[in-house]
């Protein structure tokens, strides 16, 4: 009769399978690399087969390992959630990361009730690719990402939808009134987040079904709040997330230049490592963000 599999060894196996290396798994589990190595060897001995191909950088799962991971992932994740729910809350800070503009304009308001109740945060900002790499390495508990990660080492939940609007100050809106768009914008300076025009390109593809030409007069600044300030002061036109310029739209400091039949959207995701964080406050922050985002999106549609 075969011996039952060891639960700790299975947890370690799943961490290695998701992280892609013994070193990264040890960091996520809070144990030494030698412990991870010993547990994987013990599990392989018990199963009578190898689970990973050892490579110069990390490991690659063998076919049996993929099947085993698919079989145990959901039960182990549920067990981890139950264990976290029954754990005494920790005073350790929760490490949250995401776009500076979203966290500054919306995210911190969503989390104010938890902060008032004593939950501590350590907030980092940056671009999604960098923040997801840092999440895999264990530097963050949660990341607000502007795209869904494709690798299996992370869990992504749809968080909220950003609506984009084409805007300019009233002085430019008046000049452009009745002019054919988007062609007329070639005569107006543009302000963008990046020279590659990522937000503007998305808007052009979705609304005009075309590639955006690089404007003849383009200013770039890597902060959407600065883009908003420049355009509101009359610098030209841009495309912004609606949440970031709602006050300016309400006060007519900024004007919408085009009303498409269907608003272009981008879905943001709340991303964490499988099995959650060892800090139970991370689960509180995650639930608060998801619930608050749902309420915020419903209010924003009104």
N, C-alpha and C positions, 0 to 999 in steps of 0.2 A: 504494500500500500504506500503511495507516494506521500511524502511529508507535506503539510500545508505550507503555502508560501508565506514568507515573513512580510508583515505589513510595512515595516520600515524600509526593507529592501525594495519593495514595490514603489514606495514613495520616492526613494532615491533613484530608482530606474526611470520613473516618469520625469523627474527633474532633469536627468541627463538627456533623455530622449527629446525633451522640449528645448533645453538650453544648447544642445549640440556639443557639450564638452564637460569633462569631469570638473574642471576648475570653475566654470560658470555655475554648475549645479551646486557645488560646495558653497559658493558665495550665496546663492539663493536659499539654501537650506540652513546656513549658519553653522556648517561643520567643516572639518578639514578635508582637503582633497584626498588624503590617505583613507579617511573614513568612507568617502564615496567609492574609491577604488576597491576597498575591502568588501563593501556591501554588494557592489556589482559582481565581483568575482564569486562571492558566496551565492548570489542569485543564479549566476550562470552555472555554477556547480550543481545547485539544486535542480535546475531545469535540464541539465545535461546538454547544454548548447550555448554557443556564444551569442551575445545580443548586439554587440557593436563591433564595427571595424575601426580599429585604432589608426588614426592618421596623424600626420605631423602637426596639424592644427585641429584639435578636437576629435570627435568621433562621428561616425555615420551609422545609423541603425540598420541592422540586417532585416530581411523581410519578416522573420518571426517577431522581432522587436516591434515593428510597426503594428502587427496584429495584436500583440500583448498590450501595447499602449492604447489602442482603440478600445480594447475590452475593459481596461481598468480606469481610464481617465475620468469618466463621469462619476463612477462610485467614489473614487478617492477625492475628487473635487467636492462632492457633496459632503463627504465625511469631514473634510477640512473646514467647510462652511459651518457645520454643526459645532465643531470644536471651537472655532472662532467666536461663535455666538455665546458659548458658555464660559468664555474666558473673562477674567476680571479686566476691565478696561485699563489700558496702559497709559502712562503719561508721556510716552515717546512721541515726538512730533511725527506727523504724516508728511511724507515728501510728495508734493504735487507739482506737476509741470505742464506747461501748455503755452499757447500763443500769448504774448504779453498783453495784446489788445483785448482779447476775450476775457482773460483772467482779471484784468484791471477794470474793464467796463461792466462785466456781468458776474464772472465766477466768484469773486470775493464777496459780492452781495449775497449770492446763493449760500455761501458758507458762513455768513455772519452769525446765524443762530448757534452753530456748533462751536465757533470760536468763543462766543459769549459763555457757552457752557463749559469751556475749559479745554477744548480740543486745540492742540498746537499744530501749526502748519509750517513747513519749510517750502516755500514756493520758488520754483525755477522757471525761466522762460526761454524760448528758443524755437527753432524750426523743428517740424515733426520728425524728420529723419534722424536728426541728432538726438532728440529726446527719446525716441523709441530705442535707439541703440543703448542709451544710458539706462532705460528701463530694463532691458534685457540683462544688463550688467549689475542690476540691483541698486542703482543710485536713486530711483524713484519708486514710489508705491503705486501712483496713478499718473497717467498722462492723458491730457485732452489732445487728440490728434486730428489733423485736418483731412486725413485719409485713413482707410482701414488697412492695418498691417497685413501682409500676406503670409508671414511665417507662422508656424505652429507654436512657437515659443510664447506667444502672447494671446490674450483673450480680449476681443474688442466688442463693445456694446454700443449700438447707435445712441448718440447722446443728444444732439440737437441739430437743426437745420439752419444754415445761414442763408438768408436771402440777399442777393446782390442788387444794387441800384446804381444807375448811371447818373452822376450828379455834377453840378457846377454851381457857382455863386449866381445870384440873380442877375448881375450885370451880363454874364455870358448867356444865361438862360433866355434873357430878353433878346439878345442878338441872334440866337439860334432858333427862336420861335418861328415855326413854319418852314424852316430849312430842312432839306432831306437828310436824314440820318441813316447810316453813320458818316456819309461822305462829308457833310459839313464840318465834322469835328477835325478834319485835316487842317482847318484854318485856325484852330484853337490850341494853345499849349496843353499838354497832358502832364499829369503828375501820377506817378505809380510807385508801388512798393519795391519793384525790382525791374531791371532792364529787360528781363524776359517776359514781363507783363503777365504773370500767372493768373491774377484775378480778372484782368481785362480780357485775356484770351478766353477764359472760361465763359465770360459774359458774351463775347462775340460769337463763339461757337454755338451757344445755346440760343441766343436771341436772333442774331443775324445770319446764322448758319454759314459763317465765313471765317477766314483767318484774319486776325487783326493786323493791319499794316503798322510797322513801327512809326510812331508819330515823328514828324519833322522836328518838333520842339518838345522834348521830353525831359522832365526832371524826376529823379528817383530819390527816394528816402526810405530806408528800411524800417519804418514804423508807421502803421496805418493811422495812428493818431496825428502824426505830423503831416501825413498826406491830407487828412481831413482838415487840419488847421490851414494849410496852404490853399487848398481849394476854396474853403469858406471865405478866405481873405481875397479871393479873386484871381488866384494863380492860373486857373484853367479848369479842366474837367478830369474826372477819374471815375473808377468803379469802387464802391465800398460795401462792406456788409451793412445791412440796414440797421442792425442793432447798434452799430458804432456811430451812426449819424442821425438817429431818431430825433434827438433834441434839436439838432440843426434843421431837420426837415420840418418839424413842428413849428419852429420859429421863423421859417423861411430864410434862414441864413444860407441853406443849401436848397437847391431845387432839383427835382427829378426831371431829367431831360427826355426820358423815353419810358412809356408804360407798356411793356410787352404783355401779350395775352396771358402768358404763364411766366411767373417769376423764376429766374434761374436760382437754383439752390445748390448748396454743398453740404453734405452730411458730415458732421464731426462725430468722433468716436471717443468713448471713455475706455482707456486701455489699461490692463493690469496683467501681471503674470498669472498663469494658471495656479489655482489653489489659493490665491489671495496672498495677503501679507501676514507676517507674524505679528504685526501690530493691529489689534482689533479696532483701533480708531480709524484705520484705513477703510474698513468696511462701512463705518458710519459715514465717512466723507463720501464714499462711492454712492451709498444709498441716498444721501442728501442731495448730491449733484444730480442724480438721475431723476429724483422726484421734483426738485426745483426746476430742472430744465423742462420737464413736461408741463409744469404750470406756467413757466415763463413763455414757452412756445405758444401755449393756448392764449395767453394774454396778448402776445405779439401779433396774433392773427386777427384780434378783435379791432 
